[in-house]
Amino acid sequence: MQALSGPFAERAALSLDAGCDVVLHCNGDQAEMEAVMVGTGALAGKALYRAHRAMMLRGAVEEADIAALEAELAEILG
């Protein structure tokens, strides 16, 4: 997508400064992901509050039956 330019740590920091709560980097390049981590630091402030609130609203999570889900996927895919 390359919407921003510059070092990944700087891009990540600028994204948070612009109001994003999280920054995703999903291409699998370990060095780039580590730079994003440096630029973002730990979740804090209002973003941390919103994350905790979302988790509370989500409620309890049931354990998934992996075998049943695999069987369902196999059935869907034929």
mmCIF file of the N, C-alpha and C atoms, coordinates in Angstrom:
data_MODEL
# 
_entry.id   MODEL 
# 
loop_
_atom_site.group_PDB 
_atom_site.id 
_atom_site.type_symbol 
_atom_site.label_atom_id 
_atom_site.label_alt_id 
_atom_site.label_comp_id 
_atom_site.label_asym_id 
_atom_site.label_entity_id 
_atom_site.label_seq_id 
_atom_site.pdbx_PDB_ins_code 
_atom_site.Cartn_x 
_atom_site.Cartn_y 
_atom_site.Cartn_z 
_atom_site.occupancy 
_atom_site.B_iso_or_equiv 
_atom_site.pdbx_formal_charge 
_atom_site.auth_seq_id 
_atom_site.auth_comp_id 
_atom_site.auth_asym_id 
_atom_site.auth_atom_id 
_atom_site.pdbx_PDB_model_num 
ATOM 1   N N  . MET A 1 1  ? 0.831   -1.193  0.000  1.00 0.00 ? 1  MET A N  1 
ATOM 2   C CA . MET A 1 1  ? 0.000   0.000   0.000  1.00 0.00 ? 1  MET A CA 1 
ATOM 3   C C  . MET A 1 1  ? 0.869   1.248   0.000  1.00 0.00 ? 1  MET A C  1 
ATOM 4   N N  . GLN A 1 2  ? 1.945   1.249   0.743  1.00 0.00 ? 2  GLN A N  1 
ATOM 5   C CA . GLN A 1 2  ? 2.921   2.337   0.705  1.00 0.00 ? 2  GLN A CA 1 
ATOM 6   C C  . GLN A 1 2  ? 2.307   3.736   0.800  1.00 0.00 ? 2  GLN A C  1 
ATOM 7   N N  . ALA A 1 3  ? 1.306   3.891   1.665  1.00 0.00 ? 3  ALA A N  1 
ATOM 8   C CA . ALA A 1 3  ? 0.663   5.198   1.822  1.00 0.00 ? 3  ALA A CA 1 
ATOM 9   C C  . ALA A 1 3  ? 1.601   6.213   2.475  1.00 0.00 ? 3  ALA A C  1 
ATOM 10  N N  . LEU A 1 4  ? 2.544   5.731   3.265  1.00 0.00 ? 4  LEU A N  1 
ATOM 11  C CA . LEU A 1 4  ? 3.502   6.612   3.931  1.00 0.00 ? 4  LEU A CA 1 
ATOM 12  C C  . LEU A 1 4  ? 4.898   6.281   3.442  1.00 0.00 ? 4  LEU A C  1 
ATOM 13  N N  . SER A 1 5  ? 5.800   7.228   3.580  1.00 0.00 ? 5  SER A N  1 
ATOM 14  C CA . SER A 1 5  ? 7.190   6.965   3.217  1.00 0.00 ? 5  SER A CA 1 
ATOM 15  C C  . SER A 1 5  ? 8.067   7.221   4.426  1.00 0.00 ? 5  SER A C  1 
ATOM 16  N N  . GLY A 1 6  ? 9.308   6.786   4.331  1.00 0.00 ? 6  GLY A N  1 
ATOM 17  C CA . GLY A 1 6  ? 10.249  6.978   5.420  1.00 0.00 ? 6  GLY A CA 1 
ATOM 18  C C  . GLY A 1 6  ? 10.467  5.687   6.184  1.00 0.00 ? 6  GLY A C  1 
ATOM 19  N N  . PRO A 1 7  ? 11.295  5.755   7.222  1.00 0.00 ? 7  PRO A N  1 
ATOM 20  C CA . PRO A 1 7  ? 11.582  4.574   8.028  1.00 0.00 ? 7  PRO A CA 1 
ATOM 21  C C  . PRO A 1 7  ? 10.304  4.035   8.703  1.00 0.00 ? 7  PRO A C  1 
ATOM 22  N N  . PHE A 1 8  ? 10.247  2.721   8.873  1.00 0.00 ? 8  PHE A N  1 
ATOM 23  C CA . PHE A 1 8  ? 9.040   2.114   9.423  1.00 0.00 ? 8  PHE A CA 1 
ATOM 24  C C  . PHE A 1 8  ? 8.736   2.588   10.845 1.00 0.00 ? 8  PHE A C  1 
ATOM 25  N N  . ALA A 1 9  ? 9.756   2.784   11.668 1.00 0.00 ? 9  ALA A N  1 
ATOM 26  C CA . ALA A 1 9  ? 9.518   3.272   13.032 1.00 0.00 ? 9  ALA A CA 1 
ATOM 27  C C  . ALA A 1 9  ? 8.858   4.648   12.991 1.00 0.00 ? 9  ALA A C  1 
ATOM 28  N N  . GLU A 1 10 ? 9.319   5.497   12.083 1.00 0.00 ? 10 GLU A N  1 
ATOM 29  C CA . GLU A 1 10 ? 8.746   6.837   11.951 1.00 0.00 ? 10 GLU A CA 1 
ATOM 30  C C  . GLU A 1 10 ? 7.311   6.764   11.426 1.00 0.00 ? 10 GLU A C  1 
ATOM 31  N N  . ARG A 1 11 ? 7.075   5.914   10.439 1.00 0.00 ? 11 ARG A N  1 
ATOM 32  C CA . ARG A 1 11 ? 5.714   5.750   9.904  1.00 0.00 ? 11 ARG A CA 1 
ATOM 33  C C  . ARG A 1 11 ? 4.755   5.304   11.004 1.00 0.00 ? 11 ARG A C  1 
ATOM 34  N N  . ALA A 1 12 ? 5.202   4.357   11.809 1.00 0.00 ? 12 ALA A N  1 
ATOM 35  C CA . ALA A 1 12 ? 4.351   3.843   12.879 1.00 0.00 ? 12 ALA A CA 1 
ATOM 36  C C  . ALA A 1 12 ? 4.037   4.935   13.893 1.00 0.00 ? 12 ALA A C  1 
ATOM 37  N N  . ALA A 1 13 ? 5.050   5.675   14.298 1.00 0.00 ? 13 ALA A N  1 
ATOM 38  C CA . ALA A 1 13 ? 4.852   6.758   15.261 1.00 0.00 ? 13 ALA A CA 1 
ATOM 39  C C  . ALA A 1 13 ? 3.919   7.828   14.704 1.00 0.00 ? 13 ALA A C  1 
ATOM 40  N N  . LEU A 1 14 ? 4.079   8.177   13.447 1.00 0.00 ? 14 LEU A N  1 
ATOM 41  C CA . LEU A 1 14 ? 3.207   9.176   12.826 1.00 0.00 ? 14 LEU A CA 1 
ATOM 42  C C  . LEU A 1 14 ? 1.764   8.688   12.736 1.00 0.00 ? 14 LEU A C  1 
ATOM 43  N N  . SER A 1 15 ? 1.585   7.396   12.509 1.00 0.00 ? 15 SER A N  1 
ATOM 44  C CA . SER A 1 15 ? 0.232   6.838   12.463 1.00 0.00 ? 15 SER A CA 1 
ATOM 45  C C  . SER A 1 15 ? -0.453  6.991   13.815 1.00 0.00 ? 15 SER A C  1 
ATOM 46  N N  . LEU A 1 16 ? 0.285   6.711   14.891 1.00 0.00 ? 16 LEU A N  1 
ATOM 47  C CA . LEU A 1 16 ? -0.293  6.882   16.231 1.00 0.00 ? 16 LEU A CA 1 
ATOM 48  C C  . LEU A 1 16 ? -0.564  8.358   16.512 1.00 0.00 ? 16 LEU A C  1 
ATOM 49  N N  . ASP A 1 17 ? 0.354   9.212   16.110 1.00 0.00 ? 17 ASP A N  1 
ATOM 50  C CA . ASP A 1 17 ? 0.164   10.651  16.294 1.00 0.00 ? 17 ASP A CA 1 
ATOM 51  C C  . ASP A 1 17 ? -1.069  11.157  15.549 1.00 0.00 ? 17 ASP A C  1 
ATOM 52  N N  . ALA A 1 18 ? -1.397  10.499  14.444 1.00 0.00 ? 18 ALA A N  1 
ATOM 53  C CA . ALA A 1 18 ? -2.560  10.899  13.647 1.00 0.00 ? 18 ALA A CA 1 
ATOM 54  C C  . ALA A 1 18 ? -3.875  10.394  14.236 1.00 0.00 ? 18 ALA A C  1 
ATOM 55  N N  . GLY A 1 19 ? -3.792  9.577   15.305 1.00 0.00 ? 19 GLY A N  1 
ATOM 56  C CA . GLY A 1 19 ? -5.011  9.137   15.969 1.00 0.00 ? 19 GLY A CA 1 
ATOM 57  C C  . GLY A 1 19 ? -5.315  7.652   15.884 1.00 0.00 ? 19 GLY A C  1 
ATOM 58  N N  . CYS A 1 20 ? -4.474  6.890   15.213 1.00 0.00 ? 20 CYS A N  1 
ATOM 59  C CA . CYS A 1 20 ? -4.686  5.433   15.158 1.00 0.00 ? 20 CYS A CA 1 
ATOM 60  C C  . CYS A 1 20 ? -4.386  4.827   16.528 1.00 0.00 ? 20 CYS A C  1 
ATOM 61  N N  . ASP A 1 21 ? -5.141  3.795   16.893 1.00 0.00 ? 21 ASP A N  1 
ATOM 62  C CA . ASP A 1 21 ? -4.875  3.076   18.143 1.00 0.00 ? 21 ASP A CA 1 
ATOM 63  C C  . ASP A 1 21 ? -3.806  2.012   17.959 1.00 0.00 ? 21 ASP A C  1 
ATOM 64  N N  . VAL A 1 22 ? -3.783  1.391   16.800 1.00 0.00 ? 22 VAL A N  1 
ATOM 65  C CA . VAL A 1 22 ? -2.824  0.324   16.521 1.00 0.00 ? 22 VAL A CA 1 
ATOM 66  C C  . VAL A 1 22 ? -2.253  0.505   15.119 1.00 0.00 ? 22 VAL A C  1 
ATOM 67  N N  . VAL A 1 23 ? -1.103  -0.095  14.907 1.00 0.00 ? 23 VAL A N  1 
ATOM 68  C CA . VAL A 1 23 ? -0.469  -0.081  13.593 1.00 0.00 ? 23 VAL A CA 1 
ATOM 69  C C  . VAL A 1 23 ? -0.241  -1.532  13.196 1.00 0.00 ? 23 VAL A C  1 
ATOM 70  N N  . LEU A 1 24 ? -0.727  -1.913  12.035 1.00 0.00 ? 24 LEU A N  1 
ATOM 71  C CA . LEU A 1 24 ? -0.542  -3.274  11.545 1.00 0.00 ? 24 LEU A CA 1 
ATOM 72  C C  . LEU A 1 24 ? 0.540   -3.289  10.470 1.00 0.00 ? 24 LEU A C  1 
ATOM 73  N N  . HIS A 1 25 ? 1.361   -4.287  10.531 1.00 0.00 ? 25 HIS A N  1 
ATOM 74  C CA . HIS A 1 25 ? 2.369   -4.502  9.497  1.00 0.00 ? 25 HIS A CA 1 
ATOM 75  C C  . HIS A 1 25 ? 2.377   -5.992  9.228  1.00 0.00 ? 25 HIS A C  1 
ATOM 76  N N  . CYS A 1 26 ? 1.943   -6.387  8.062  1.00 0.00 ? 26 CYS A N  1 
ATOM 77  C CA . CYS A 1 26 ? 1.603   -7.788  7.833  1.00 0.00 ? 26 CYS A CA 1 
ATOM 78  C C  . CYS A 1 26 ? 2.331   -8.473  6.689  1.00 0.00 ? 26 CYS A C  1 
ATOM 79  N N  . ASN A 1 27 ? 3.460   -7.976  6.232  1.00 0.00 ? 27 ASN A N  1 
ATOM 80  C CA . ASN A 1 27 ? 4.107   -8.631  5.092  1.00 0.00 ? 27 ASN A CA 1 
ATOM 81  C C  . ASN A 1 27 ? 5.088   -9.722  5.504  1.00 0.00 ? 27 ASN A C  1 
ATOM 82  N N  . GLY A 1 28 ? 5.309   -9.885  6.807  1.00 0.00 ? 28 GLY A N  1 
ATOM 83  C CA . GLY A 1 28 ? 6.174   -10.948 7.293  1.00 0.00 ? 28 GLY A CA 1 
ATOM 84  C C  . GLY A 1 28 ? 7.647   -10.610 7.353  1.00 0.00 ? 28 GLY A C  1 
ATOM 85  N N  . ASP A 1 29 ? 8.032   -9.391  7.013  1.00 0.00 ? 29 ASP A N  1 
ATOM 86  C CA . ASP A 1 29 ? 9.437   -8.992  7.089  1.00 0.00 ? 29 ASP A CA 1 
ATOM 87  C C  . ASP A 1 29 ? 9.775   -8.662  8.537  1.00 0.00 ? 29 ASP A C  1 
ATOM 88  N N  . GLN A 1 30 ? 10.558  -9.535  9.175  1.00 0.00 ? 30 GLN A N  1 
ATOM 89  C CA . GLN A 1 30 ? 10.843  -9.418  10.611 1.00 0.00 ? 30 GLN A CA 1 
ATOM 90  C C  . GLN A 1 30 ? 11.481  -8.073  10.964 1.00 0.00 ? 30 GLN A C  1 
ATOM 91  N N  . ALA A 1 31 ? 12.440  -7.620  10.190 1.00 0.00 ? 31 ALA A N  1 
ATOM 92  C CA . ALA A 1 31 ? 13.122  -6.354  10.495 1.00 0.00 ? 31 ALA A CA 1 
ATOM 93  C C  . ALA A 1 31 ? 12.145  -5.184  10.432 1.00 0.00 ? 31 ALA A C  1 
ATOM 94  N N  . GLU A 1 32 ? 11.266  -5.189  9.442  1.00 0.00 ? 32 GLU A N  1 
ATOM 95  C CA . GLU A 1 32 ? 10.275  -4.114  9.330  1.00 0.00 ? 32 GLU A CA 1 
ATOM 96  C C  . GLU A 1 32 ? 9.296   -4.165  10.499 1.00 0.00 ? 32 GLU A C  1 
ATOM 97  N N  . MET A 1 33 ? 8.869   -5.368  10.874 1.00 0.00 ? 33 MET A N  1 
ATOM 98  C CA . MET A 1 33 ? 7.930   -5.496  12.001 1.00 0.00 ? 33 MET A CA 1 
ATOM 99  C C  . MET A 1 33 ? 8.565   -5.022  13.301 1.00 0.00 ? 33 MET A C  1 
ATOM 100 N N  . GLU A 1 34 ? 9.844   -5.318  13.482 1.00 0.00 ? 34 GLU A N  1 
ATOM 101 C CA . GLU A 1 34 ? 10.544  -4.852  14.686 1.00 0.00 ? 34 GLU A CA 1 
ATOM 102 C C  . GLU A 1 34 ? 10.658  -3.335  14.694 1.00 0.00 ? 34 GLU A C  1 
ATOM 103 N N  . ALA A 1 35 ? 10.871  -2.740  13.538 1.00 0.00 ? 35 ALA A N  1 
ATOM 104 C CA . ALA A 1 35 ? 10.936  -1.276  13.453 1.00 0.00 ? 35 ALA A CA 1 
ATOM 105 C C  . ALA A 1 35 ? 9.580   -0.667  13.795 1.00 0.00 ? 35 ALA A C  1 
ATOM 106 N N  . VAL A 1 36 ? 8.506   -1.276  13.321 1.00 0.00 ? 36 VAL A N  1 
ATOM 107 C CA . VAL A 1 36 ? 7.161   -0.799  13.662 1.00 0.00 ? 36 VAL A CA 1 
ATOM 108 C C  . VAL A 1 36 ? 6.956   -0.884  15.167 1.00 0.00 ? 36 VAL A C  1 
ATOM 109 N N  . MET A 1 37 ? 7.408   -1.978  15.774 1.00 0.00 ? 37 MET A N  1 
ATOM 110 C CA . MET A 1 37 ? 7.272   -2.142  17.222 1.00 0.00 ? 37 MET A CA 1 
ATOM 111 C C  . MET A 1 37 ? 8.017   -1.038  17.971 1.00 0.00 ? 37 MET A C  1 
ATOM 112 N N  . VAL A 1 38 ? 9.208   -0.704  17.497 1.00 0.00 ? 38 VAL A N  1 
ATOM 113 C CA . VAL A 1 38 ? 9.983   0.380   18.115 1.00 0.00 ? 38 VAL A CA 1 
ATOM 114 C C  . VAL A 1 38 ? 9.225   1.696   18.007 1.00 0.00 ? 38 VAL A C  1 
ATOM 115 N N  . GLY A 1 39 ? 8.610   1.935   16.862 1.00 0.00 ? 39 GLY A N  1 
ATOM 116 C CA . GLY A 1 39 ? 7.907   3.186   16.627 1.00 0.00 ? 39 GLY A CA 1 
ATOM 117 C C  . GLY A 1 39 ? 6.600   3.317   17.388 1.00 0.00 ? 39 GLY A C  1 
ATOM 118 N N  . THR A 1 40 ? 6.018   2.192   17.776 1.00 0.00 ? 40 THR A N  1 
ATOM 119 C CA . THR A 1 40 ? 4.721   2.255   18.457 1.00 0.00 ? 40 THR A CA 1 
ATOM 120 C C  . THR A 1 40 ? 4.832   2.150   19.965 1.00 0.00 ? 40 THR A C  1 
ATOM 121 N N  . GLY A 1 41 ? 5.741   1.344   20.464 1.00 0.00 ? 41 GLY A N  1 
ATOM 122 C CA . GLY A 1 41 ? 5.826   1.123   21.899 1.00 0.00 ? 41 GLY A CA 1 
ATOM 123 C C  . GLY A 1 41 ? 4.602   0.352   22.391 1.00 0.00 ? 41 GLY A C  1 
ATOM 124 N N  . ALA A 1 42 ? 4.410   0.328   23.681 1.00 0.00 ? 42 ALA A N  1 
ATOM 125 C CA . ALA A 1 42 ? 3.302   -0.410  24.284 1.00 0.00 ? 42 ALA A CA 1 
ATOM 126 C C  . ALA A 1 42 ? 1.998   0.372   24.151 1.00 0.00 ? 42 ALA A C  1 
ATOM 127 N N  . LEU A 1 43 ? 0.900   -0.356  24.051 1.00 0.00 ? 43 LEU A N  1 
ATOM 128 C CA . LEU A 1 43 ? -0.424  0.262   24.026 1.00 0.00 ? 43 LEU A CA 1 
ATOM 129 C C  . LEU A 1 43 ? -0.627  1.016   25.339 1.00 0.00 ? 43 LEU A C  1 
ATOM 130 N N  . ALA A 1 44 ? -1.065  2.267   25.252 1.00 0.00 ? 44 ALA A N  1 
ATOM 131 C CA . ALA A 1 44 ? -1.184  3.088   26.461 1.00 0.00 ? 44 ALA A CA 1 
ATOM 132 C C  . ALA A 1 44 ? -2.277  4.126   26.290 1.00 0.00 ? 44 ALA A C  1 
ATOM 133 N N  . GLY A 1 45 ? -2.581  4.813   27.360 1.00 0.00 ? 45 GLY A N  1 
ATOM 134 C CA . GLY A 1 45 ? -3.517  5.926   27.329 1.00 0.00 ? 45 GLY A CA 1 
ATOM 135 C C  . GLY A 1 45 ? -4.917  5.536   26.892 1.00 0.00 ? 45 GLY A C  1 
ATOM 136 N N  . LYS A 1 46 ? -5.529  6.413   26.101 1.00 0.00 ? 46 LYS A N  1 
ATOM 137 C CA . LYS A 1 46 ? -6.901  6.189   25.641 1.00 0.00 ? 46 LYS A CA 1 
ATOM 138 C C  . LYS A 1 46 ? -7.020  4.932   24.795 1.00 0.00 ? 46 LYS A C  1 
ATOM 139 N N  . ALA A 1 47 ? -5.984  4.618   24.021 1.00 0.00 ? 47 ALA A N  1 
ATOM 140 C CA . ALA A 1 47 ? -6.023  3.412   23.189 1.00 0.00 ? 47 ALA A CA 1 
ATOM 141 C C  . ALA A 1 47 ? -6.086  2.165   24.065 1.00 0.00 ? 47 ALA A C  1 
ATOM 142 N N  . LEU A 1 48 ? -5.324  2.150   25.151 1.00 0.00 ? 48 LEU A N  1 
ATOM 143 C CA . LEU A 1 48 ? -5.355  1.018   26.076 1.00 0.00 ? 48 LEU A CA 1 
ATOM 144 C C  . LEU A 1 48 ? -6.725  0.917   26.733 1.00 0.00 ? 48 LEU A C  1 
ATOM 145 N N  . TYR A 1 49 ? -7.290  2.051   27.120 1.00 0.00 ? 49 TYR A N  1 
ATOM 146 C CA . TYR A 1 49 ? -8.627  2.061   27.716 1.00 0.00 ? 49 TYR A CA 1 
ATOM 147 C C  . TYR A 1 49 ? -9.659  1.480   26.734 1.00 0.00 ? 49 TYR A C  1 
ATOM 148 N N  . ARG A 1 50 ? -9.597  1.910   25.466 1.00 0.00 ? 50 ARG A N  1 
ATOM 149 C CA . ARG A 1 50 ? -10.549 1.413   24.472 1.00 0.00 ? 50 ARG A CA 1 
ATOM 150 C C  . ARG A 1 50 ? -10.371 -0.077  24.224 1.00 0.00 ? 50 ARG A C  1 
ATOM 151 N N  . ALA A 1 51 ? -9.144  -0.541  24.245 1.00 0.00 ? 51 ALA A N  1 
ATOM 152 C CA . ALA A 1 51 ? -8.884  -1.970  24.049 1.00 0.00 ? 51 ALA A CA 1 
ATOM 153 C C  . ALA A 1 51 ? -9.466  -2.782  25.206 1.00 0.00 ? 51 ALA A C  1 
ATOM 154 N N  . HIS A 1 52 ? -9.261  -2.319  26.431 1.00 0.00 ? 52 HIS A N  1 
ATOM 155 C CA . HIS A 1 52 ? -9.823  -3.013  27.591 1.00 0.00 ? 52 HIS A CA 1 
ATOM 156 C C  . HIS A 1 52 ? -11.349 -3.003  27.543 1.00 0.00 ? 52 HIS A C  1 
ATOM 157 N N  . ARG A 1 53 ? -11.913 -1.891  27.176 1.00 0.00 ? 53 ARG A N  1 
ATOM 158 C CA . ARG A 1 53 ? -13.376 -1.780  27.088 1.00 0.00 ? 53 ARG A CA 1 
ATOM 159 C C  . ARG A 1 53 ? -13.922 -2.744  26.029 1.00 0.00 ? 53 ARG A C  1 
ATOM 160 N N  . ALA A 1 54 ? -13.268 -2.818  24.888 1.00 0.00 ? 54 ALA A N  1 
ATOM 161 C CA . ALA A 1 54 ? -13.713 -3.734  23.833 1.00 0.00 ? 54 ALA A CA 1 
ATOM 162 C C  . ALA A 1 54 ? -13.652 -5.177  24.311 1.00 0.00 ? 54 ALA A C  1 
ATOM 163 N N  . MET A 1 55 ? -12.606 -5.524  25.043 1.00 0.00 ? 55 MET A N  1 
ATOM 164 C CA . MET A 1 55 ? -12.488 -6.887  25.566 1.00 0.00 ? 55 MET A CA 1 
ATOM 165 C C  . MET A 1 55 ? -13.607 -7.187  26.556 1.00 0.00 ? 55 MET A C  1 
ATOM 166 N N  . MET A 1 56 ? -13.969 -6.224  27.366 1.00 0.00 ? 56 MET A N  1 
ATOM 167 C CA . MET A 1 56 ? -15.047 -6.422  28.332 1.00 0.00 ? 56 MET A CA 1 
ATOM 168 C C  . MET A 1 56 ? -16.390 -6.589  27.617 1.00 0.00 ? 56 MET A C  1 
ATOM 169 N N  . LEU A 1 57 ? -16.626 -5.820  26.584 1.00 0.00 ? 57 LEU A N  1 
ATOM 170 C CA . LEU A 1 57 ? -17.881 -5.909  25.839 1.00 0.00 ? 57 LEU A CA 1 
ATOM 171 C C  . LEU A 1 57 ? -17.998 -7.212  25.069 1.00 0.00 ? 57 LEU A C  1 
ATOM 172 N N  . ARG A 1 58 ? -16.861 -7.761  24.680 1.00 0.00 ? 58 ARG A N  1 
ATOM 173 C CA . ARG A 1 58 ? -16.851 -9.007  23.914 1.00 0.00 ? 58 ARG A CA 1 
ATOM 174 C C  . ARG A 1 58 ? -17.370 -10.171 24.737 1.00 0.00 ? 58 ARG A C  1 
ATOM 175 N N  . GLY A 1 59 ? -17.136 -10.157 26.017 1.00 0.00 ? 59 GLY A N  1 
ATOM 176 C CA . GLY A 1 59 ? -17.599 -11.232 26.882 1.00 0.00 ? 59 GLY A CA 1 
ATOM 177 C C  . GLY A 1 59 ? -16.653 -12.419 26.867 1.00 0.00 ? 59 GLY A C  1 
ATOM 178 N N  . ALA A 1 60 ? -17.108 -13.479 27.513 1.00 0.00 ? 60 ALA A N  1 
ATOM 179 C CA . ALA A 1 60 ? -16.298 -14.685 27.640 1.00 0.00 ? 60 ALA A CA 1 
ATOM 180 C C  . ALA A 1 60 ? -16.093 -15.344 26.277 1.00 0.00 ? 60 ALA A C  1 
ATOM 181 N N  . VAL A 1 61 ? -14.932 -15.897 26.108 1.00 0.00 ? 61 VAL A N  1 
ATOM 182 C CA . VAL A 1 61 ? -14.598 -16.579 24.867 1.00 0.00 ? 61 VAL A CA 1 
ATOM 183 C C  . VAL A 1 61 ? -14.655 -18.082 25.120 1.00 0.00 ? 61 VAL A C  1 
ATOM 184 N N  . GLU A 1 62 ? -15.411 -18.772 24.286 1.00 0.00 ? 62 GLU A N  1 
ATOM 185 C CA . GLU A 1 62 ? -15.492 -20.218 24.421 1.00 0.00 ? 62 GLU A CA 1 
ATOM 186 C C  . GLU A 1 62 ? -14.323 -20.871 23.705 1.00 0.00 ? 62 GLU A C  1 
ATOM 187 N N  . GLU A 1 63 ? -13.852 -21.980 24.243 1.00 0.00 ? 63 GLU A N  1 
ATOM 188 C CA . GLU A 1 63 ? -12.764 -22.710 23.602 1.00 0.00 ? 63 GLU A CA 1 
ATOM 189 C C  . GLU A 1 63 ? -13.276 -23.331 22.311 1.00 0.00 ? 63 GLU A C  1 
ATOM 190 N N  . ALA A 1 64 ? -12.500 -23.232 21.263 1.00 0.00 ? 64 ALA A N  1 
ATOM 191 C CA . ALA A 1 64 ? -12.898 -23.743 19.954 1.00 0.00 ? 64 ALA A CA 1 
ATOM 192 C C  . ALA A 1 64 ? -12.637 -25.242 19.863 1.00 0.00 ? 64 ALA A C  1 
ATOM 193 N N  . ASP A 1 65 ? -13.553 -25.940 19.207 1.00 0.00 ? 65 ASP A N  1 
ATOM 194 C CA . ASP A 1 65 ? -13.380 -27.360 18.905 1.00 0.00 ? 65 ASP A CA 1 
ATOM 195 C C  . ASP A 1 65 ? -12.701 -27.429 17.535 1.00 0.00 ? 65 ASP A C  1 
ATOM 196 N N  . ILE A 1 66 ? -11.374 -27.517 17.548 1.00 0.00 ? 66 ILE A N  1 
ATOM 197 C CA . ILE A 1 66 ? -10.591 -27.452 16.314 1.00 0.00 ? 66 ILE A CA 1 
ATOM 198 C C  . ILE A 1 66 ? -10.982 -28.570 15.353 1.00 0.00 ? 66 ILE A C  1 
ATOM 199 N N  . ALA A 1 67 ? -11.158 -29.767 15.853 1.00 0.00 ? 67 ALA A N  1 
ATOM 200 C CA . ALA A 1 67 ? -11.515 -30.893 14.985 1.00 0.00 ? 67 ALA A CA 1 
ATOM 201 C C  . ALA A 1 67 ? -12.847 -30.640 14.282 1.00 0.00 ? 67 ALA A C  1 
ATOM 202 N N  . ALA A 1 68 ? -13.821 -30.108 15.014 1.00 0.00 ? 68 ALA A N  1 
ATOM 203 C CA . ALA A 1 68 ? -15.127 -29.821 14.419 1.00 0.00 ? 68 ALA A CA 1 
ATOM 204 C C  . ALA A 1 68 ? -15.012 -28.711 13.381 1.00 0.00 ? 68 ALA A C  1 
ATOM 205 N N  . LEU A 1 69 ? -14.207 -27.696 13.665 1.00 0.00 ? 69 LEU A N  1 
ATOM 206 C CA . LEU A 1 69 ? -14.031 -26.608 12.705 1.00 0.00 ? 69 LEU A CA 1 
ATOM 207 C C  . LEU A 1 69 ? -13.315 -27.089 11.441 1.00 0.00 ? 69 LEU A C  1 
ATOM 208 N N  . GLU A 1 70 ? -12.327 -27.955 11.590 1.00 0.00 ? 70 GLU A N  1 
ATOM 209 C CA . GLU A 1 70 ? -11.623 -28.509 10.431 1.00 0.00 ? 70 GLU A CA 1 
ATOM 210 C C  . GLU A 1 70 ? -12.576 -29.348 9.583  1.00 0.00 ? 70 GLU A C  1 
ATOM 211 N N  . ALA A 1 71 ? -13.432 -30.120 10.248 1.00 0.00 ? 71 ALA A N  1 
ATOM 212 C CA . ALA A 1 71 ? -14.406 -30.951 9.526  1.00 0.00 ? 71 ALA A CA 1 
ATOM 213 C C  . ALA A 1 71 ? -15.400 -30.062 8.773  1.00 0.00 ? 71 ALA A C  1 
ATOM 214 N N  . GLU A 1 72 ? -15.829 -28.986 9.414  1.00 0.00 ? 72 GLU A N  1 
ATOM 215 C CA . GLU A 1 72 ? -16.763 -28.065 8.756  1.00 0.00 ? 72 GLU A CA 1 
ATOM 216 C C  . GLU A 1 72 ? -16.106 -27.406 7.543  1.00 0.00 ? 72 GLU A C  1 
ATOM 217 N N  . LEU A 1 73 ? -14.850 -26.998 7.689  1.00 0.00 ? 73 LEU A N  1 
ATOM 218 C CA . LEU A 1 73 ? -14.137 -26.386 6.571  1.00 0.00 ? 73 LEU A CA 1 
ATOM 219 C C  . LEU A 1 73 ? -13.966 -27.393 5.423  1.00 0.00 ? 73 LEU A C  1 
ATOM 220 N N  . ALA A 1 74 ? -13.619 -28.613 5.758  1.00 0.00 ? 74 ALA A N  1 
ATOM 221 C CA . ALA A 1 74 ? -13.452 -29.639 4.739  1.00 0.00 ? 74 ALA A CA 1 
ATOM 222 C C  . ALA A 1 74 ? -14.765 -29.870 3.981  1.00 0.00 ? 74 ALA A C  1 
ATOM 223 N N  . GLU A 1 75 ? -15.865 -29.842 4.713  1.00 0.00 ? 75 GLU A N  1 
ATOM 224 C CA . GLU A 1 75 ? -17.178 -30.010 4.085  1.00 0.00 ? 75 GLU A CA 1 
ATOM 225 C C  . GLU A 1 75 ? -17.494 -28.836 3.158  1.00 0.00 ? 75 GLU A C  1 
ATOM 226 N N  . ILE A 1 76 ? -17.189 -27.639 3.603  1.00 0.00 ? 76 ILE A N  1 
ATOM 227 C CA . ILE A 1 76 ? -17.443 -26.439 2.794  1.00 0.00 ? 76 ILE A CA 1 
ATOM 228 C C  . ILE A 1 76 ? -16.599 -26.472 1.515  1.00 0.00 ? 76 ILE A C  1 
ATOM 229 N N  . LEU A 1 77 ? -15.339 -26.849 1.655  1.00 0.00 ? 77 LEU A N  1 
ATOM 230 C CA . LEU A 1 77 ? -14.432 -26.850 0.505  1.00 0.00 ? 77 LEU A CA 1 
ATOM 231 C C  . LEU A 1 77 ? -14.617 -28.045 -0.406 1.00 0.00 ? 77 LEU A C  1 
ATOM 232 N N  . GLY A 1 78 ? -15.365 -29.034 0.086  1.00 0.00 ? 78 GLY A N  1 
ATOM 233 C CA . GLY A 1 78 ? -15.663 -30.210 -0.750 1.00 0.00 ? 78 GLY A CA 1 
ATOM 234 C C  . GLY A 1 78 ? -14.504 -31.099 -0.823 1.00 0.00 ? 78 GLY A C  1 
# 
